[in-house]
Amino acid sequence: MPTGGPREAVAQARERVAALIHADAAEIIFTSCATESNNLALKGVAETFAMKGDHVIVSAIEHASVLETVRRMERQGKRVTVIGVDRLGRVDPESVRAALTPRTILVSIMHASNEIGTIQDIEAIGGICREAGVLLHCDAAQSASKIPVDVRVMQVDLLSLSAHKMYGPKGVGALFIRAMKPGLRRAPLLDGGGQEDGLRSGTLNVPGIIGFGAAAAIARDELGDAPFRIARLRDALQGRIETGCSGAAVNGDPARRLPDNLSVRFEGIPAASLLRALRGLAVSSGSACSSESGETSHVLAAIGLEKDAAASTLRISLGRMTSPGDVETAAKAVESAVREVRARLRGGE
Ligand SMILES: Cc1ncc(COP(=O)(O)O)c(C=O)c1O
């Protein structure tokens, strides 16, 4: 811990968060969450570059904090192109190139999907945006801490982070803004006392920021080993489910997927019934948000799943603390829940 006061503690946290994504500390703005970071990035660029253009490009599988933001921008007169993904959830970088117009000011593509784990080729998309002179924002709330994130290699201009997605406290996030883009610093969401270089006024959440810094430092130390360990456990669980439960099929890109994500659909079984039989396990139906609303997940719809297939999707999350014993417990629980629900459905209940 730093020996000085809050100012030094925040400075150290800023260094730690920056180090996780290979940025400079001066390029980090602390916010209250990744939702705020996404809003600040999109609305900030739209306002700052209003004279240059009015068109933004996003993918169909972005988090609601991006999709709802661009919908609002559209209502206010901006033009929005939502590009689709393939069955594995991948954005084709060439479809980004094809969607660019002389009026395009921003492309916003997430690094990895919170629902199906698919990791996008941000480096290729970054190259295309750079060539076209268009800014690239990337929502890395799910990926940073789980896989390497390097803002220089990815060629992103803005990147959103969330502390609680990396075992940090809730209520704190960050936005990376490339130092070479000073114009971006002109359009805050919150006006006031000018904290965070004038871009995010309001008294800093010092305890949250210190916790975020600590979580980022631990995540950076763990990056060499944890992703591989977690992916091995996930693969073992996936193998057990695929052999033990007939009709199980995995969503997402098998070649480029977050190590902790396992999204599986169980043919003919409503995920809600499985969820009830699986209490105690870290599972949710396709997306936590859509499980509450009962609506089909927009991500599962975007990869081409019919309503029934989407409604039979379970998302199982692993973590740094998951052990082989946990995988064994989870595999047995899923197998027996699938058997139980199938028997009930056959019995006409
Ligand atoms: C990809 C992605 N972006 C943004 C968010 C929003 O993060 P926060 O809860 O910090 O606002 C989430 C949270 O689930 C997410 O998964």
The ligand as an SDF file (V2000), in Angstrom:
LIG
                    3D

 16 16  0  0  0  0  0  0  0  0999 V2000
  -19.4970   -6.6460  -21.7180 C   0  0  0  0  0  0  0  0  0  0  0  0
  -20.0330   -5.8090  -20.6190 C   0  0  0  0  0  0  0  0  0  0  0  0
  -20.0180   -4.4780  -20.7380 N   0  0  0  0  0  0  0  0  0  0  0  0
  -20.4770   -3.6710  -19.7640 C   0  0  0  0  0  0  0  0  0  0  0  0
  -21.0010   -4.1900  -18.6040 C   0  0  0  0  0  0  0  0  0  0  0  0
  -21.5010   -3.2550  -17.5510 C   0  0  0  0  0  0  0  0  0  0  0  0
  -20.6160   -3.2600  -16.4720 O   0  0  0  0  0  0  0  0  0  0  0  0
  -20.9520   -2.4470  -15.1320 P   0  0  0  0  0  0  0  0  0  0  0  0
  -21.7350   -3.3830  -14.2760 O   0  0  0  0  0  0  0  0  0  0  0  0
  -19.6030   -2.1280  -14.5260 O   0  0  0  0  0  0  0  0  0  0  0  0
  -21.6970   -1.2520  -15.5180 O   0  0  0  0  0  0  0  0  0  0  0  0
  -21.0270   -5.5740  -18.4290 C   0  0  0  0  0  0  0  0  0  0  0  0
  -21.6340   -6.1500  -17.2160 C   0  0  0  0  0  0  0  0  0  0  0  0
  -22.2010   -7.2130  -17.1990 O   0  0  0  0  0  0  0  0  0  0  0  0
  -20.5360   -6.4080  -19.4560 C   0  0  0  0  0  0  0  0  0  0  0  0
  -20.5520   -7.7340  -19.3430 O   0  0  0  0  0  0  0  0  0  0  0  0
  1  2  1  0
  2  3  1  0
  2 15  2  0
  3  4  2  0
  4  5  1  0
  5  6  1  0
  5 12  2  0
  6  7  1  0
  7  8  1  0
  8  9  2  0
  8 10  1  0
  8 11  1  0
 12 13  1  0
 12 15  1  0
 13 14  2  0
 15 16  1  0
M  END
$$$$
